[in-house]
Amino acid sequence: MPLHYLYLTLAVLFETIGTTALQASQQFTRVGPTILVIVAYGAAFYLLGLTLKFMPVGVVYAIWSGLGIVFIACIGFVVFGQRLDLPAVVGLGLIIAGILVIHLLSNTTQH
């Protein structure tokens, strides 16, 4: 795996952790989750910046935000009991399809 994909993968992971902690912070009233939000988002943006040395910003942001949306929706469903109706599931599937099209078919990403 090229190093920039590792950076991007870790950026998505930290963004997902940060957003999950954001929910757990209860509007920044709980100290532990609030600190985790700050640290995780800081790490996510740092790693995102490293990824931008190798890939175009539009592609990086599409993959980063798209995967973050899908992972957070899944975490919301499993951890927080938030329900997803059929249009939401279809929309998430389209996000994944878009990421695959960009990654597999576009010449703008470096493989």
Secondary structure, DSSP 8 states (H G I E B T S, - for coil): --HHHHHHHHHHHHHHHHHHHHHHTTTTTSHHHHHHHHHHHHHHHHHHHHHTTTS-HHHHHHHHHHHHHHHHHHHHHHTS-----HHHHHHHHHHHHHHHHHHHH-SSS--
